[in-house]
């Protein structure tokens, strides 16, 4: 009401007064809704509540931007960014804060274990099939609610620092984010409302905010169309008119999402924080211009040809992960390639199956999975688990000891409950686990890998909740401690997967950071591919989620040269030192001989 009044006031002073009242009241209501969401019992309840409230944030941000335009006060721009961040991935951040609080000793370890076991129990209730008694499920749920409430009351009274951290409203401020970015990085964050789009651009030196009057339904329709064109292919998709249709729609998205900041972006690496329908789009395929010819997909002017791109759930998450110390582990890669013995999916699995790497309801062994695994081991060393050794139990027991986790297997996405999406491991007799690693199990794993490579289908797919983003297998690994995850947006091709992953590890070993290594692998694949395999389906399904700015290997060129020079200098010093000592000993013996005479 105050916002509408501000539009019809006769004087600027009255309009500003109404805008400030609107700012005050909307801010209070959003703070209350955020607190209420974080007090929900289960993660799933928080996701649903976020879905219900996320559309309210853009309206408040629009008020902040109007106040900034009228007053010039930087406070309002910072508030716009703050509430954009509060609307994104808050449940994920709460999980990370909880884990961090436990690590730094804000609560006893046994309390954190109790908290995790309650969360696991809640998630397992979702796993129960319809044959279980509704009375049992309801009774068990009530018991778990009481246990969690008692534990949170204990935190509030006896461990207030942990309680405050766990339920904190704090998010990264623009200047804080800028300190974590290199000169060659920029962040593009999007917030999509029913009637407008808000775009944030942040690099190390500046923040820009723009709005677009494009309606939600228009952008969603355009994004869905491009997604369908790149995630599947058939003979018709290679017709010039269909290539032209894709190029034009892709260019429309580029004009909306990238072009407003193209001068500032230049050749920088881009970090995308998407929203709603934009979560499914690989920005790499956006075309930066309309070509004159449409005879193949290879020669289209894709954005990836000039910028490396990766993705993050929120700027607060990105800044948090970037500030973590890089934990150097003795063992580099844990590589797994399970065997499935041509397992035929049950009816239940078939219904929940969105796609698997073999793209069939029969889970055949993957011809290139072992090649991927062995190549990763060749490049970085570590441990190989294949065939009968690639079990869920072995993976859970060993994951915390390695810097890179590489899983070349089948993935099954559950379209109704993302917490039940799963990765398939080898199932052997007397195995304590069932060979299906569910998303809810990953959330409760303890590991701190720098990179997880999920070379399976739809590992980035799942249910999309407003504000929270996509709840997927990849997000499970970020929540449990991974710095970054390479995930897939659709059913990936086995042969092209191997070629992309091979190029990625080769580039990684050459000293490129994670984002650059994958981007260069994609561009290299595109340059080598024939017309059939230049279709985006084959090369753009893999994207990186998290912080992909770190170098996991030393440069093979100048860094090694510097190390050789330093090593050589050290050898020279040792020789000089040895000569000095040898000379002193000779003088001492000569002196003794003279004295004896």
PAVEX-322564 format. One line per 5 residues: number of its first residue (from 1); their letters; for each residue x, y, z of C-alpha. Coordinates in Angstrom, 1 decimal, padded with zeros to 4 digits. Layout:
% residues N
NUM> A> X,Y,Z ~ ...
% end
This chain:
% residues 597
1> XXXXX> 000.0,000.0,000.0 ~ 002.8,002.4,000.9 ~ 004.5,001.6,-002.4 ~ 001.4,002.4,-004.4 ~ 000.9,005.7,-002.4
6> XXXXX> 004.5,006.7,-003.2 ~ 003.6,006.5,-006.9 ~ 000.7,009.0,-006.7 ~ 002.0,011.5,-004.1 ~ 002.2,015.1,-005.3
11> XXXXX> 005.6,015.9,-003.8 ~ 008.9,014.0,-003.8 ~ 009.1,014.4,-000.1 ~ 005.8,012.6,000.5 ~ 006.8,009.9,-002.0
16> XXXXX> 010.1,009.3,-000.3 ~ 008.4,009.1,003.1 ~ 006.0,006.4,001.8 ~ 008.8,004.4,000.2 ~ 010.7,004.4,003.5
21> XXXXX> 007.6,003.1,005.3 ~ 007.3,000.4,002.7 ~ 010.9,-000.5,003.1 ~ 010.5,-000.7,006.9 ~ 007.4,-002.9,006.9
26> XXXXX> 008.4,-005.2,004.0 ~ 011.8,-005.7,005.6 ~ 010.3,-006.7,009.0 ~ 007.9,-009.1,007.3 ~ 010.7,-010.7,005.3
31> XXXXX> 012.8,-011.1,008.4 ~ 009.9,-012.8,010.2 ~ 009.3,-015.2,007.3 ~ 013.0,-016.0,007.2 ~ 013.1,-016.8,010.9
36> XXXXX> 009.9,-018.9,010.6 ~ 011.4,-020.9,007.7 ~ 014.6,-021.7,009.5 ~ 012.6,-023.0,012.5 ~ 010.8,-025.6,010.4
41> XXXXX> 011.5,-029.2,011.6 ~ 012.8,-030.8,008.4 ~ 014.8,-029.6,005.4 ~ 011.9,-030.5,003.1 ~ 009.5,-028.3,005.1
46> XXXXX> 012.0,-025.4,004.8 ~ 012.2,-026.0,001.0 ~ 008.5,-025.9,000.6 ~ 008.2,-022.7,002.7 ~ 011.0,-021.1,000.7
51> XXXXX> 009.0,-022.0,-002.4 ~ 006.0,-020.2,-001.0 ~ 007.9,-017.0,000.1 ~ 010.7,-016.5,-002.5 ~ 008.5,-014.3,-004.8
56> XXXXX> 008.2,-011.6,-002.1 ~ 011.9,-010.7,-002.1 ~ 012.1,-009.1,-005.6 ~ 009.4,-006.5,-004.6 ~ 011.4,-005.5,-001.5
61> XXXXX> 014.6,-005.2,-003.6 ~ 012.8,-003.0,-006.1 ~ 011.9,-000.7,-003.2 ~ 015.5,-000.6,-002.1 ~ 016.7,000.3,-005.6
66> XXXXX> 014.1,003.1,-005.9 ~ 015.2,004.5,-002.5 ~ 018.8,004.4,-003.8 ~ 017.9,006.2,-006.9 ~ 016.1,008.9,-004.9
71> XXXXX> 018.6,009.3,-002.1 ~ 021.9,008.1,-003.5 ~ 022.5,006.3,-000.2 ~ 024.7,003.2,-000.6 ~ 022.9,001.6,002.3
76> XXXXX> 019.9,000.8,000.0 ~ 022.0,-000.9,-002.7 ~ 023.7,-003.0,000.0 ~ 020.2,-003.9,001.4 ~ 019.1,-004.9,-002.1
81> XXXXX> 022.0,-007.3,-002.3 ~ 021.5,-008.6,001.2 ~ 017.9,-009.6,000.6 ~ 018.8,-011.1,-002.7 ~ 021.2,-013.3,-000.8
86> XXXXX> 018.7,-014.1,002.0 ~ 016.4,-015.4,-000.7 ~ 018.9,-017.9,-002.0 ~ 020.2,-021.2,-000.7 ~ 019.6,-020.3,003.0
91> XXXXX> 018.9,-023.9,004.0 ~ 022.3,-025.0,002.5 ~ 024.1,-022.2,004.3 ~ 022.4,-023.2,007.6 ~ 023.8,-026.7,007.1
96> XXXXX> 027.3,-025.4,006.4 ~ 027.1,-023.1,009.5 ~ 026.0,-026.1,011.6 ~ 028.9,-028.2,010.4 ~ 031.4,-025.3,010.9
101> XXXXX> 030.1,-024.7,014.5 ~ 030.7,-028.3,015.3 ~ 034.2,-028.2,013.8 ~ 035.3,-025.2,015.8 ~ 034.0,-026.7,019.0
106> XXXXX> 030.9,-024.6,019.7 ~ 029.1,-027.8,020.8 ~ 030.2,-031.2,022.0 ~ 030.7,-033.7,019.2 ~ 028.1,-036.1,020.6
111> XXXXX> 025.4,-033.4,020.3 ~ 026.3,-032.9,016.6 ~ 026.1,-036.6,016.0 ~ 022.6,-036.6,017.7 ~ 021.5,-033.7,015.4
116> XXXXX> 022.8,-035.6,012.3 ~ 021.0,-038.8,013.3 ~ 017.7,-037.0,013.8 ~ 018.1,-035.4,010.3 ~ 018.9,-038.8,008.8
121> XXXXX> 015.8,-040.3,010.6 ~ 013.6,-037.6,009.1 ~ 015.0,-038.2,005.6 ~ 014.6,-042.0,005.9 ~ 010.9,-041.5,006.7
126> XXXXX> 010.5,-040.1,003.2 ~ 012.1,-043.3,001.9 ~ 009.4,-045.5,003.4 ~ 007.0,-046.9,000.9 ~ 003.2,-046.8,001.0
131> XXXXX> 003.1,-050.2,002.6 ~ 004.2,-048.7,005.9 ~ 001.5,-047.7,008.4 ~ 000.6,-044.1,008.3 ~ 000.1,-044.2,012.1
136> XXXXX> 003.7,-045.5,012.5 ~ 005.1,-042.7,010.3 ~ 003.1,-040.0,012.1 ~ 004.1,-041.3,015.5 ~ 007.8,-041.5,014.6
141> XXXXX> 007.6,-038.0,013.1 ~ 006.2,-036.6,016.3 ~ 009.0,-038.4,018.3 ~ 011.7,-036.8,016.1 ~ 010.1,-033.4,016.3
146> XXXXX> 010.2,-033.5,020.1 ~ 013.9,-034.7,020.0 ~ 014.9,-031.9,017.7 ~ 013.0,-029.2,019.7 ~ 014.6,-030.5,022.9
151> XXXXX> 018.1,-030.3,021.3 ~ 017.5,-026.8,019.9 ~ 016.3,-025.6,023.3 ~ 019.5,-027.1,024.8 ~ 021.6,-025.2,022.2
156> XXXXX> 019.7,-021.9,022.9 ~ 020.2,-022.1,026.7 ~ 023.6,-023.8,027.0 ~ 025.4,-023.1,023.7 ~ 024.1,-019.6,022.5
161> XXXXX> 027.0,-019.0,020.1 ~ 026.2,-022.2,018.2 ~ 022.5,-021.4,018.2 ~ 023.1,-017.9,016.9 ~ 025.4,-019.2,014.2
166> XXXXX> 023.0,-022.0,013.1 ~ 020.0,-019.6,012.8 ~ 021.9,-016.5,011.7 ~ 020.4,-014.1,009.2 ~ 023.9,-012.9,008.2
171> XXXXX> 024.9,-013.0,004.5 ~ 028.0,-011.8,002.7 ~ 028.1,-008.1,002.0 ~ 029.2,-006.8,-001.5 ~ 032.6,-005.6,-000.2
176> XXXXX> 033.2,-009.0,001.6 ~ 032.4,-010.8,-001.6 ~ 034.7,-008.6,-003.7 ~ 037.7,-009.4,-001.4 ~ 037.3,-013.1,-002.3
181> XXXXX> 037.3,-012.5,-006.1 ~ 040.4,-012.3,-008.2 ~ 040.9,-009.5,-010.8 ~ 039.9,-012.1,-013.5 ~ 036.5,-013.0,-011.9
186> XXXXX> 033.0,-011.6,-011.9 ~ 029.7,-012.7,-010.4 ~ 026.4,-012.5,-012.2 ~ 023.4,-013.0,-009.9 ~ 019.8,-013.1,-011.0
191> XXXXX> 016.4,-012.7,-009.3 ~ 013.3,-013.4,-011.3 ~ 010.0,-011.8,-010.3 ~ 006.6,-012.2,-011.9 ~ 006.9,-008.9,-013.8
196> XXXXX> 010.6,-008.1,-013.9 ~ 014.2,-009.4,-013.6 ~ 016.9,-008.1,-011.3 ~ 020.5,-008.5,-012.4 ~ 023.6,-008.0,-010.2
201> XXXXX> 027.1,-007.7,-011.5 ~ 030.0,-007.8,-009.1 ~ 033.7,-007.8,-009.7 ~ 036.6,-007.0,-007.4 ~ 036.1,-003.2,-007.8
206> XXXXX> 032.4,-002.5,-008.5 ~ 028.8,-003.6,-008.1 ~ 026.2,-002.8,-010.7 ~ 022.4,-003.5,-010.5 ~ 020.0,-003.4,-013.4
211> XXXXX> 016.3,-004.4,-013.9 ~ 014.5,-005.7,-016.9 ~ 010.8,-005.6,-017.4 ~ 010.7,-009.0,-019.0 ~ 007.9,-011.1,-017.4
216> XXXXX> 008.6,-014.4,-015.6 ~ 006.5,-016.4,-018.1 ~ 008.4,-015.0,-021.1 ~ 011.9,-015.7,-019.7 ~ 010.8,-019.2,-018.4
221> XXXXX> 009.4,-020.1,-021.8 ~ 012.6,-019.0,-023.6 ~ 014.8,-020.8,-021.1 ~ 012.7,-024.0,-021.4 ~ 012.9,-023.9,-025.2
226> XXXXX> 016.7,-023.5,-025.2 ~ 017.0,-026.3,-022.6 ~ 015.0,-028.7,-024.8 ~ 017.0,-027.8,-027.8 ~ 020.4,-028.6,-026.1
231> XXXXX> 019.4,-031.5,-023.9 ~ 018.1,-033.8,-026.6 ~ 018.9,-034.3,-030.3 ~ 017.4,-036.0,-033.3 ~ 017.9,-035.8,-037.1
236> XXXXX> 015.6,-032.8,-037.3 ~ 017.7,-030.7,-035.0 ~ 020.5,-030.6,-037.6 ~ 018.3,-028.9,-040.2 ~ 019.5,-025.3,-040.9
241> XXXXX> 016.2,-023.8,-039.9 ~ 016.4,-025.6,-036.5 ~ 020.0,-024.5,-035.9 ~ 018.9,-021.0,-036.8 ~ 016.0,-021.2,-034.3
246> XXXXX> 018.4,-022.3,-031.5 ~ 021.0,-019.7,-032.3 ~ 018.4,-016.9,-032.3 ~ 016.7,-018.0,-029.0 ~ 020.1,-018.5,-027.4
251> XXXXX> 021.1,-015.0,-028.5 ~ 017.9,-013.6,-027.0 ~ 018.9,-015.1,-023.7 ~ 022.4,-013.6,-024.1 ~ 020.9,-010.1,-024.7
256> XXXXX> 018.9,-010.4,-021.5 ~ 021.3,-012.1,-019.2 ~ 024.9,-011.2,-020.3 ~ 024.9,-008.2,-022.7 ~ 023.9,-005.6,-020.1
261> XXXXX> 027.4,-006.1,-018.5 ~ 029.4,-007.3,-021.5 ~ 031.8,-004.3,-021.3 ~ 032.6,-005.0,-017.7 ~ 032.8,-008.8,-018.2
266> XXXXX> 035.3,-008.7,-021.0 ~ 037.4,-011.9,-020.8 ~ 036.8,-012.5,-017.1 ~ 035.8,-015.9,-015.7 ~ 032.0,-015.7,-015.0
271> XXXXX> 030.3,-017.1,-011.9 ~ 026.6,-017.6,-012.4 ~ 024.1,-017.5,-009.5 ~ 020.9,-018.4,-011.3 ~ 017.2,-018.3,-010.2
276> XXXXX> 014.2,-020.5,-011.0 ~ 014.1,-021.6,-014.7 ~ 017.6,-020.3,-015.3 ~ 019.1,-023.1,-013.1 ~ 018.6,-025.6,-016.0
281> XXXXX> 020.4,-023.4,-018.6 ~ 024.1,-024.1,-019.4 ~ 025.1,-020.4,-020.0 ~ 028.1,-021.7,-022.1 ~ 025.7,-022.3,-025.1
286> XXXXX> 024.5,-018.7,-025.2 ~ 025.4,-017.2,-028.5 ~ 027.1,-013.7,-028.5 ~ 025.9,-012.8,-032.0 ~ 023.7,-014.0,-034.9
291> XXXXX> 025.9,-015.8,-037.5 ~ 025.4,-015.5,-041.2 ~ 025.3,-019.3,-041.8 ~ 023.5,-022.0,-040.0 ~ 025.0,-025.2,-041.5
296> XXXXX> 026.4,-026.7,-038.3 ~ 026.6,-026.2,-034.5 ~ 030.4,-026.1,-034.3 ~ 030.9,-022.6,-035.7 ~ 028.2,-020.8,-033.6
301> XXXXX> 029.7,-018.0,-031.5 ~ 029.2,-019.6,-028.1 ~ 029.9,-017.6,-024.9 ~ 032.3,-020.4,-023.7 ~ 034.6,-019.5,-026.6
306> XXXXX> 035.5,-016.3,-024.8 ~ 034.7,-016.9,-021.1 ~ 035.1,-019.7,-018.6 ~ 031.9,-020.2,-016.6 ~ 030.9,-021.9,-013.4
311> XXXXX> 028.0,-021.8,-011.0 ~ 027.2,-021.3,-007.4 ~ 024.0,-021.5,-005.3 ~ 024.6,-018.1,-003.7 ~ 027.2,-015.4,-003.3
316> XXXXX> 027.4,-016.2,000.5 ~ 028.1,-019.8,-000.2 ~ 030.8,-018.8,-002.8 ~ 032.5,-016.4,-000.4 ~ 032.4,-019.0,002.4
321> XXXXX> 034.0,-021.7,000.3 ~ 036.6,-019.3,-001.2 ~ 037.8,-018.4,002.2 ~ 038.3,-022.0,003.3 ~ 041.9,-023.1,003.5
326> XXXXX> 042.9,-025.5,000.7 ~ 043.4,-028.8,002.5 ~ 046.3,-030.6,000.9 ~ 045.8,-034.4,001.3 ~ 048.5,-037.0,000.6
331> XXXXX> 046.0,-039.0,-001.5 ~ 044.7,-037.2,-004.6 ~ 041.9,-039.1,-006.4 ~ 039.5,-041.8,-005.3 ~ 038.2,-043.2,-008.6
336> XXXXX> 035.2,-045.5,-008.8 ~ 033.6,-047.5,-011.6 ~ 031.0,-050.0,-010.3 ~ 029.8,-053.0,-012.2 ~ 026.0,-053.5,-012.6
341> XXXXX> 025.8,-056.9,-014.3 ~ 023.2,-055.5,-016.8 ~ 020.8,-054.8,-013.9 ~ 017.2,-054.4,-015.0 ~ 015.4,-051.6,-013.2
346> XXXXX> 012.3,-052.5,-011.2 ~ 009.0,-050.8,-012.1 ~ 009.4,-048.4,-009.2 ~ 012.9,-047.4,-010.4 ~ 011.8,-047.1,-014.0
351> XXXXX> 009.1,-044.7,-013.1 ~ 011.5,-042.5,-011.2 ~ 014.2,-042.8,-013.8 ~ 014.7,-039.5,-015.7 ~ 017.8,-040.8,-017.5
356> XXXXX> 020.9,-042.9,-016.9 ~ 024.2,-042.7,-018.6 ~ 023.3,-045.8,-020.8 ~ 020.0,-044.1,-021.6 ~ 017.9,-047.2,-021.1
361> XXXXX> 016.0,-049.0,-018.4 ~ 018.6,-051.8,-018.5 ~ 021.7,-050.6,-016.6 ~ 024.4,-052.0,-018.8 ~ 028.1,-051.7,-017.9
366> XXXXX> 029.5,-048.4,-019.1 ~ 032.3,-049.1,-021.7 ~ 034.2,-045.9,-020.9 ~ 033.7,-045.7,-017.2 ~ 036.8,-047.8,-016.5
371> XXXXX> 038.8,-045.7,-019.0 ~ 037.7,-042.5,-017.1 ~ 038.7,-044.0,-013.8 ~ 042.1,-045.2,-015.0 ~ 042.9,-041.9,-016.7
376> XXXXX> 042.1,-040.0,-013.6 ~ 044.4,-042.3,-011.6 ~ 047.1,-042.0,-014.3 ~ 047.0,-038.2,-014.0 ~ 046.8,-037.8,-010.3
381> XXXXX> 047.4,-041.1,-008.5 ~ 045.3,-042.1,-005.6 ~ 043.1,-045.2,-005.2 ~ 041.1,-047.1,-007.8 ~ 037.9,-049.0,-006.8
386> XXXXX> 036.4,-050.9,-009.7 ~ 034.0,-053.8,-010.3 ~ 033.4,-055.7,-007.0 ~ 035.5,-053.2,-004.9 ~ 033.4,-050.2,-006.0
391> XXXXX> 030.8,-050.6,-003.2 ~ 028.9,-048.0,-001.3 ~ 030.5,-049.1,002.0 ~ 034.0,-048.7,000.6 ~ 033.2,-045.2,-000.8
396> XXXXX> 031.7,-044.0,002.5 ~ 034.7,-045.3,004.4 ~ 037.3,-043.8,002.1 ~ 035.8,-040.5,000.7 ~ 037.1,-038.3,003.6
401> XXXXX> 040.7,-039.2,002.8 ~ 040.9,-037.9,-000.8 ~ 041.2,-034.5,-002.5 ~ 039.2,-035.5,-005.6 ~ 036.3,-038.0,-005.7
406> XXXXX> 035.6,-039.4,-009.2 ~ 032.4,-041.5,-009.7 ~ 031.8,-042.9,-013.2 ~ 028.5,-044.8,-012.7 ~ 024.8,-044.7,-013.3
411> XXXXX> 022.7,-042.0,-011.8 ~ 018.9,-042.1,-011.1 ~ 017.1,-038.9,-010.4 ~ 013.8,-039.0,-008.5 ~ 011.4,-036.5,-010.1
416> XXXXX> 009.0,-036.5,-007.1 ~ 011.5,-036.4,-004.1 ~ 015.0,-035.3,-004.9 ~ 016.3,-036.6,-001.6 ~ 015.7,-040.1,-003.0
421> XXXXX> 017.8,-039.5,-006.1 ~ 020.7,-042.0,-006.1 ~ 024.1,-043.1,-007.4 ~ 024.5,-046.8,-008.1 ~ 027.5,-048.8,-006.7
426> XXXXX> 028.4,-052.5,-007.0 ~ 026.0,-054.6,-004.9 ~ 027.8,-057.6,-003.3 ~ 026.6,-060.2,-000.8 ~ 026.9,-059.4,002.9
431> XXXXX> 027.2,-055.7,002.1 ~ 025.9,-053.5,005.0 ~ 024.6,-050.9,002.4 ~ 022.2,-051.5,-000.4 ~ 024.5,-050.2,-003.2
436> XXXXX> 022.3,-047.1,-003.7 ~ 023.8,-043.9,-002.4 ~ 020.8,-041.5,-001.9 ~ 021.0,-037.7,-001.7 ~ 019.8,-037.7,001.9
441> XXXXX> 022.8,-040.1,002.8 ~ 025.3,-037.8,001.1 ~ 024.1,-034.8,003.2 ~ 025.3,-036.8,006.3 ~ 028.6,-037.8,005.0
446> XXXXX> 031.8,-036.3,006.4 ~ 034.3,-035.3,003.8 ~ 036.2,-032.2,002.7 ~ 037.1,-032.9,-001.0 ~ 038.2,-030.1,-003.2
451> XXXXX> 036.4,-031.6,-006.2 ~ 033.7,-034.3,-006.8 ~ 033.4,-035.4,-010.4 ~ 029.9,-037.0,-010.8 ~ 030.2,-038.6,-014.2
456> XXXXX> 026.7,-039.9,-014.2 ~ 023.4,-038.8,-015.6 ~ 021.3,-036.0,-014.1 ~ 023.5,-035.5,-011.1 ~ 022.5,-031.8,-011.2
461> XXXXX> 018.8,-032.5,-011.8 ~ 016.1,-032.5,-009.2 ~ 013.2,-030.6,-007.7 ~ 013.6,-026.8,-008.1 ~ 012.4,-024.8,-005.1
466> XXXXX> 012.0,-021.0,-005.3 ~ 015.0,-019.4,-003.6 ~ 016.7,-022.7,-002.7 ~ 017.4,-023.8,-006.3 ~ 017.7,-027.4,-007.4
471> XXXXX> 017.9,-030.1,-004.7 ~ 020.2,-032.6,-006.4 ~ 022.9,-035.2,-005.8 ~ 025.5,-032.5,-006.5 ~ 024.1,-030.2,-003.9
476> XXXXX> 024.3,-033.1,-001.4 ~ 028.1,-033.2,-001.8 ~ 028.4,-029.4,-001.4 ~ 026.4,-029.6,001.8 ~ 028.6,-032.4,003.2
481> XXXXX> 031.8,-030.5,002.7 ~ 033.0,-030.5,-001.0 ~ 034.4,-027.3,-002.4 ~ 033.1,-027.9,-006.0 ~ 031.2,-030.5,-007.9
486> XXXXX> 031.2,-031.3,-011.6 ~ 027.6,-032.4,-012.4 ~ 025.4,-033.2,-015.3 ~ 022.2,-031.5,-016.5 ~ 020.8,-034.3,-018.5
491> XXXXX> 021.5,-037.9,-019.8 ~ 025.1,-037.7,-021.0 ~ 026.6,-039.7,-023.8 ~ 029.2,-042.3,-022.6 ~ 031.8,-041.7,-025.3
496> XXXXX> 031.7,-037.9,-025.3 ~ 031.8,-038.0,-021.5 ~ 035.1,-039.8,-021.6 ~ 036.6,-037.4,-024.1 ~ 035.5,-034.4,-022.0
501> XXXXX> 036.7,-035.8,-018.7 ~ 040.0,-036.9,-020.3 ~ 040.5,-033.3,-021.6 ~ 039.5,-031.9,-018.2 ~ 042.1,-033.9,-016.3
506> XXXXX> 044.8,-033.1,-018.9 ~ 044.1,-029.4,-018.6 ~ 044.0,-029.7,-014.8 ~ 047.4,-031.3,-014.7 ~ 048.7,-028.5,-017.0
511> XXXXX> 048.0,-026.0,-014.2 ~ 044.6,-024.6,-015.2 ~ 042.0,-024.0,-012.5 ~ 039.0,-026.2,-012.4 ~ 036.7,-023.9,-014.4
516> XXXXX> 039.3,-023.2,-017.1 ~ 040.2,-026.9,-017.3 ~ 036.6,-027.9,-018.1 ~ 036.0,-024.9,-020.4 ~ 039.1,-025.6,-022.5
521> XXXXX> 038.1,-029.3,-022.7 ~ 034.7,-028.4,-024.0 ~ 036.1,-026.0,-026.6 ~ 038.7,-028.5,-027.6 ~ 036.0,-031.2,-028.0
526> XXXXX> 033.9,-028.9,-030.1 ~ 036.8,-028.1,-032.4 ~ 037.5,-031.8,-033.0 ~ 033.9,-033.0,-033.3 ~ 032.2,-033.8,-036.6
531> XXXXX> 028.9,-032.2,-037.5 ~ 026.9,-034.8,-035.7 ~ 028.8,-034.6,-032.4 ~ 029.1,-030.8,-032.4 ~ 025.5,-030.6,-031.1
536> XXXXX> 025.5,-029.0,-027.6 ~ 023.9,-032.2,-026.2 ~ 027.3,-033.9,-026.5 ~ 029.6,-031.4,-024.9 ~ 027.7,-028.9,-022.6
541> XXXXX> 025.9,-031.3,-020.2 ~ 028.7,-031.1,-017.7 ~ 028.9,-027.9,-015.5 ~ 030.7,-027.0,-012.3 ~ 028.9,-026.1,-009.1
546> XXXXX> 030.7,-024.5,-006.2 ~ 034.1,-022.8,-006.2 ~ 036.0,-023.7,-009.3 ~ 038.8,-021.1,-009.1 ~ 041.5,-023.2,-007.4
551> XXXXX> 044.4,-024.9,-009.1 ~ 044.8,-028.5,-008.0 ~ 048.1,-029.0,-009.8 ~ 051.2,-026.9,-010.3 ~ 051.8,-025.3,-013.7
556> XXXXX> 053.9,-027.6,-015.9 ~ 055.7,-024.6,-017.4 ~ 057.0,-021.6,-015.4 ~ 056.1,-022.9,-011.9 ~ 058.2,-026.1,-012.4
561> XXXXX> 061.0,-023.9,-013.9 ~ 060.9,-021.7,-010.8 ~ 061.0,-024.8,-008.6 ~ 064.0,-026.2,-010.5 ~ 065.8,-022.8,-010.2
566> XXXXX> 065.1,-022.8,-006.4 ~ 066.3,-026.4,-006.2 ~ 069.4,-025.7,-008.1 ~ 070.2,-022.6,-006.0 ~ 069.8,-024.8,-002.8
571> XXXXX> 072.2,-027.4,-004.2 ~ 074.8,-024.6,-005.0 ~ 074.4,-023.3,-001.4 ~ 075.0,-026.8,000.0 ~ 078.1,-027.2,-002.2
576> XXXXX> 079.5,-023.9,-001.0 ~ 078.7,-024.8,002.6 ~ 080.4,-028.1,002.2 ~ 083.5,-026.5,000.7 ~ 083.6,-024.0,003.5
581> XXXXX> 083.4,-026.7,006.2 ~ 086.0,-028.8,004.3 ~ 088.4,-025.8,004.1 ~ 088.0,-025.1,007.9 ~ 088.8,-028.8,008.7
586> XXXXX> 092.0,-028.7,006.6 ~ 093.1,-025.5,008.3 ~ 092.5,-027.1,011.7 ~ 094.6,-030.2,010.9 ~ 097.3,-028.0,009.6
591> XXXXX> 097.3,-025.9,012.8 ~ 097.6,-029.0,015.0 ~ 100.5,-030.3,012.9 ~ 102.4,-027.0,013.4 ~ 101.7,-027.1,017.2
596> XX> 103.0,-030.7,017.6 ~ 106.2,-029.6,015.9
% end
